[in-house]
Amino acid sequence: MPNRKKPVVVVTRKLPDSVETRMRELFDTRLNIDDTPMTPAALAEAMQDADVLVPTVTDRIDAHALGHAGERLKLIANFGNGVDNIDVGAALQRGITVTNTPGVLTEDTADMAMALILAVPRRLTEGAALMIGDKAWTGWTPTWMLGHRISGKRLGIIGMGRIGQAVARRARAFGVQIHYHNRRRVPPKIEESLEATWWESLDQMLARMDIISVNCPHTPATYHLLSARRLKLMQKGAYVVNTARGEIIDENALARMIESGEIAGAGLDVFEHEPAVNPKLMRLARTGKVVLLPHLGSATVEGRVDMGTKVIINIQTFMDGHRPPDRVLPSML
């Protein structure tokens, strides 16, 4: 029996070698070896020729871009959990299935959120910078570089999905009291295991928390969810941590309020206009009031390989004529 023709799979960014090698074995795969982000023109050309497109968060695939898709393109297998970079509704209207890579990034992203929850109040980056700065450390003193204790504080989690729950599990180990706001209340068994308090009103929760952790997806409904009005509800000694998407927070308002002392500080791994970083936040980072990281939430070898494996499974399943396990529908967003 002759071999079935392999589907053309276009990968928009450099992936781990083991993932790319397996893709080359299974598919007619076009790789991006030098990892240069695709221009809109290059992305349009790729969608003309591909059966499957494997984009990342850096690729904007809106209705306009999808207008350049060729008839062969039937699957967009996103290398990432969030699909806010893809107009899922427009893709489905063109008969294109969209998949993502849920679950495999949960623990890594929760680790990063917990790292920022610790880093900002305990002034970790300030201390680390001092140790390698121009001035020599002169030794311990009783009142130097004082931060704030984590144990006993109230953590308000916005978005109690997989990652939010993983953050809650970690925070409980540090003696933090868990509160959360979610579109739907989680089952009682989960609430009991995390000793978590649900707030139907986000406004009411914000006004009572010492730390806020943003763990919800970016959708039209969550754009600037933490608006200037909502940020003003927070206590002066409170901190904001965001490992989800930058667009969920009004960055200008956040920077302004930290600078004026209305909010104590923030730990941010994502930004509203990535890869550009708000200059006001950069200024605050130099003073130690803000910790900034370059979108490292899922940046582990294990996590990225697991993401690639999910992408491969979704492509194989789809090409075999079955529903891929991680299909995304507009109603899920």
N, C-alpha and C positions, 0 to 999 in steps of 0.2 A: 504494500500500500504506500503511495507516495506521501511524503511529509506535507503536512498542512503549512501553508505560507505563514510565516511569523508576522505578527502585527508590528507596525512601526510605532515605536514608543519614543517620544521626545522628552528628555529630562532637562529642565531649565537651569539647574544649578549642580555643582559638584556634590555628589553623595559619597558616603563611605565606600572604600574600594570593594569590600566584600559584597555590598549591595549592588554596585555597578557591574561587578563581574557576574553575579547571578542574573541580573537583567540581560546582559549580553548573551548569556547561555540560553535564556528562555525566549527573548524577543529580538526583533530587529531594532536595537536600541541606539539612539543618537544621544551621545553624552556631551556635557559641557565641561570639558577637561580643565579649562583655565578659570572656571567659576565666575566669569564675567556676567553680571546681571543682563538679561535680555532686554533690549530696547522694545518699545511697542511694535516697531516694524519687524524686528526679528521674531517676536512672539506671534505676530500675525502670520508670518511666513511659516513658522512651525506648525500652527494650527491648520494651515492649508494642506500640509503633507502628512500629518500624524493620524494614526488610528486612536492613539492614547497620548494624552499630555500629562506629564508629571510636574506640576508647578510647586512653588513654595510660597511662603507668606510675602516674599518680595515681588511677586508677579501679580499685577492688577488685571484680573480677567472680568471686566464688566461687560455690559450689553454691547457696547461699541466694539470691544475687542472680539467678542463672540461673533459679531457680524462678519468677521474675516475667516471664521472657521470653515474648513472644507467639509464636503459631505462625508468624508471618511471618519472624521472625528466623532467618536461615540462615547468616549470616557475621559473624564478629567479626574485623575487619581492624585489628589492633593497630598503632598509630603508635609503633613502637619495636621494638628487637631482642629484649630480654628479655620473656618472657611469664609471669613469676612473679606478675603481678597478675591472671592469668586461670587458673581451674581448667579446664585444657584437657580433661581426662578427662570432667568433668561436662558440658562443652559438647558434646563428641562424642556422649555418651549421649543428649543432646537433639536430635541431628542437626544441630548447629551446627558449621560449619567455622571454624577459627582460623588466621589468617595473621599474619606479623610482617614486619619490614623488615631482614633480615640484610645484612651486607656493606657497606652505605653508611656506617656509622658507624665502621668500622674505623680509618681513618687519623686521624680527629678524636679518638677516644678514646685511641688510642696516643700522639698528640701530647700530650694532657693528662697521661697517665701519665708520659711522659718529662719534662714540665714539673715535675711533683711530685717525681720522682726527683732532679731538679736543685735544686728549691726548698728542700727540707728540709735536706739536708746543707750547702748553701751559704748558708743563712739569708737567702734572698732577700726574704721578706715582712718579716722583722725590719728589714732594711736599708731597704726601701721605706718602711716606717712611720716610721723615724727621720728620713728626708728631709723628711717633711711634718708632723712632730710639732712640739710647742711649743718644743723646744730646737733651736737652730741647730747644724748640723753644723760641727764645729771642724776638720775635715780628716783626712787619712790618717795612720794610725800603724801601726807594724809588727805589733802584737799585738792590734789591736782587731777585733772581729767575725769571728774566725777560724772557718771552717767545716771541711768535710772534702772532700778530693779525690774525684772520681767515677772517673776513669781507674784501671784496675787492680782495681776492686772486683768482687765477685761478686754478680750479680743472680739471684735465684731467682723464676721466673715460675710462678705457680699458674694453670694453664689455658693450654695452648699451642694455642689455636684461632687464628682470624684475627687477633684483637686481640693476643693473647699473642705471636704471631710478628711482628706489626708493631712491638710494643714492643721485641722482641729486635733487630730490624733497626736501630732507632734507637739503642739502647743500645750496640750493637757499634761504631757510629760514634764513640762517646765512650770507646772503649777498655775497655768493661765486659765481664767474662767472663759468658757466658750459661749458666744452669742452669734446669731446668724440671721440674715435676711435672705429670703429666696422667693421666687415666684410661687412655689408651692412648698408647703411644710413637709419636711422629710418624715418618713415613717417613725412612729414612736420608738421602735427598737433602736434605730440609729440615734435618735435624740438621747435616749437613755444611755447608750454605750458611750456617747461623747459628753454626756452631762451638759447638753447644749440647750440654750434658751432661744426660742424663735421669736422674732419681731415681725409682725405683719407690716408695720410702718418702718420704712428705712429711716425716715427723719427722726423718729423716736430713738432708734438704736444709735444713730450717729451721735446724738447729744449725750450719750451715757458711756461711750467706749474710750478706753485708753489707747487702743491700737485698732486700726481698720485695715483689713486685708481684702484686696479686690481679686476675686477669683471667678468672675462671671464672664461669659463670652461677649465679644463686641457685636452688637446688632443695632439696627436703627433705634430700638427701644432703650438700649444702654449707652448710646452716645451721650457723653457728658452727664452720665448718671450722677456722678459727683460734680455737680454744678457749683457755681459760686454761692448760690443760696444754700445748698446743702453743706458745703464746706464750712460755712459760717456757723452751722449748728454744732460743730465739733468743739470739744474742750481745748483750752489753750495748751495743755500739756500732752495732747494726743498726737499720734503719729499715723501716717498713711503708708501702706505698702502695696505696690502694684506689680504683679507678675502675670497679669492677664493680657490686656491690650491698652495702649496709651490713650486711645480715644475715649475711654470710659471716664477719664478725669479731665476737667477743664484745667489744663496745665498753667495757663496764665494766672488764673484765680488762685491755684494752689501755691505757685511761687510767690505771688503777692502777699498771701496770708502768712506764709512761713517767714517771709522777710519782715513783716510787721509784727510778728510774735503772736498772731492769732492761732497758729498751729505750730507745734513744736518742731516737726521735721517730717521727712519722707524717705522711703527706700524704693527706688524705681528701677525695674529691669526692662520696662517697655515705655515707649514715648509716642506722643500724639502724631508726630510727623517724622517717624523713623525713615532714614537713619539720622535726620537732623535732630539735634537736641536743643531744647529751648535755652537760649543764652542766660535767662534768669535762673534756671535750674543749675546751669554750669557754675554760675557765680555763687549760688548757695552751697554747692558741693565743695567749693574751695574754702568755705567757712566752716564746714563740718555739719551743717544743718540738714544736708541731703546726701544720701548715698546713691550713686548712679552706676548701673551695670549695663553692659552692651548686649541685652537680650540673651542672657545665658540660661534661662529657665530650663530648657530641654537639652542643654549643651553637655551631654555625656556621651561617651562612645556607645554605651549600651543602649541609651535612649534612641540615638540616631539610627543605629542598626535595626532596632525593633521597629522604628518608623518605616524604614525601607522594606522590611519583611512584610509589614502590613500592606504597603503599596503593591508589592509583588503578588500577594494573595488576592487583593482586590482585582488586579488586572487579570490574573489567571482565571479566577472565578467568572469574571465577566466574559472573557473570551471563550470560556467553556459553555456559555449560554445560560449561566445561572445568575441569580441576584447576588452582587458582591456583599460581603458581610458588613461593610462600613458605608453603605449608601447613605447620602445626605439628602433630605427632602426639605423644602421651604418650611413646612409645618414644624420641623425639629429646631428651627433657629429662633 
